[in-house]
Amino acid sequence: MLKCEFEQRISHEISQEDYEKIETVYGYYPANKELSKDETAEMYLKFGMRIFNDMLPRAQKVRELEMQIRNAKEAIAEL
């Protein structure tokens, strides 16, 4: 989801730093795999950045693990 798409859904602008956190949670938090863009915006409108800040460490860990898996698969393919 683009920053401008998210801002349209919430009807105001947010900082790039906050958007990057939201995007990480949107893309990698395990329970959010089924959340739509609209549902993510609704979550922001209901709970603000607090919920995204709380969810961010787990989303970052999942992103890191997915990168490790991708790198391992590439190494296997090269072998």
C-alpha angles and dihedrals in degrees: 000000000000123000091242091052091053093046091052090053094051095037097232142067125263132195120269089242092056092045092053090054091048092048092050092050091044092051104037114019104114097226091048096064088102098041117111126217090258093051091050090052090048090052089053092049092050100042108014123211093323093082093047091049089052093049096042101086093056092045090051091051092051090049090051092049092048089052091051091050091049091049091048091051090050091050091050091049091052091052 
